[in-house]
Amino acid sequence: MKISSNLNTKSLTLGDLSNTRNNNFDFIRLLLSFCVIITHSYIIIDRSDNNELFLQLTRDQISIATLAVNYFFVISGFLICASWINSKSTSDYFRKRILRIYPAFIVVVLFTIFVVGPLGTTDLAGYFSSPNTYKFFIRQIFFHKDPLLYGTLNNGGTPSLPLGSVATLRYEVAAYIMVAVMGMLGLFRNRYIHIVLLVVAIVVYNTLPNHVFLKLPFFGSLGGYMTRLATYFLSGLCFYMYRDLIPHNRPLFFGALALLVGACIMGQGLHWILPICATYLLFYFAYSRTINVHNFAKYGDFSYGVFLYGYPVQQLLWYYFPNVKQPMLQAIVAMIISCGFAALSWHFVEKPFLRLKSKRNSPTVVATAVSSA
């Protein structure tokens, strides 16, 4: 991490800063992946996240993993909006999305079936002879709502669930489709509609948090969880659409921080302001002119790999070392091991497929950030 000594005192906007190749998104995404692992360690070991420190600091309003997933979707909303606008066509847009998420995802599903599953069962013959084992592959690659690999990892807090963290990928794919539909309808020509959609999403999420609006094949219930993720995706999208009007300055940073601290102290209201205030903090840091971790992914962008492999690693750690009762210890070990798998995933799966994307697309400044999103 480097602190810049040459500060520009000019009042810049997020739009000014996003037009450069310098940002801290790689560092932020890896940090968010680690945050997901922390909460999952509590869930796997304690069968609850009630003792998780961040949840206690916010007075039971939000866990660190929930916050992290929210901000994965904020970053996605920002960068995927840029990806659509910078794509040559709809097919080009979907081609880039598929190349980014699908190859590594298919590999981790195969890894789960042929490595994690056998290591996490006491009936190896029954495991490989069961049709459920191979149905798991079909369910996963089509993002089915049933994530269970039956008959495995039965001594943890989430039995038969080796890929618990990737359940959000089907909502990510739904968001990609939503952006494409919005683009084809011409909704990016009028940015006011995005503010309306964000306000509606915030109100619906906070007033009808558990309401089921519609049940969809594969995706499950439209409401609650999906509404929350849509809210944060739209937040990132709005920040991109209004980036030229959003100042990047310290008064706004400290104002947003004060509101968040106040909501934590009061123990209420956090979910109403998180989509705006915490999103501003995130982008303030992402485009910080003083804190410079722009070359953090010099040796590889490991955030997606950590996200994919973290949960199966945690499940196996608990399966083989059930006497280790310290969630933070398990989380640290899981981070280290999953970084190893993530490095392999990046260099042998993700990076080669990303080269296919770059061969047919001349690089643009904003697309530089999108390429690893």
C-alpha angles and dihedrals in degrees: 000000000000130000112216116229095191104075123180109222093198113115104253131189129219086253092059092050096043089058090073132071092240118102141125098230094118091056093044094051093051090048090051090050090054090050090056090053092052096058093041090057089059091047094048097044103030096027085230139060093220092113095049109124099225091051089054093047090054091046095248093310100117141355123226091248093052090050090048094051090047090055094045084062093046091054090044092052091051098045099036090053087054090047092055093048092048096044119105093221144349091267090050090052094051092043090058092047093049093048091051102051111016107061095053091041093054090048093052090049090053090045089053093051098044102031113018095039096051091044090050101050136073093204105062096167092049091047095056094041094051115099087214089071092062095036085061089067093052093045093050100046089051091045094241116184092239105083099171127126096198122226097021137108093006099163099065136084091262107039120198090010109114095154102041097143096055093065087096092062093081089058089048089054090048088054091052089054091046091055091050092050091048090049094049089049090054094243093140090067090069112045095184091079090063092060089051091050092049094049091048091048093050092049094046093046094050099040100037103028097155100029116127111217100175139348114231129193112261093355097065123204120011101221141056105027095026092046090053094051092045089053093056094041089054089048091058091044092052092049088055094047091049097035092118090059100043112092119221101218142130099244090061090044094054092041091054091045092051092052091051094048090049092053090050092050092048092045094226143073096040096122092054094059103029095084090059109024100039090040089057090051090051095052092041088059094039090059098031114153093201104041107059121189094143094134095047092119093048090125096035145313101260099169097097092046092050089049091051100042101032097083099047089047090052092048092052092046090055092043093056100031105036091154091068100096100171109101094195092053090051090046093054093048090046091051091054095047095043090051087060092053090043091055090053091046092051099047099038104031117012101039096047091052092045088057087062088056095050094048092069099036127064107224121257127193097248092040088061089073092040094054092075096037 
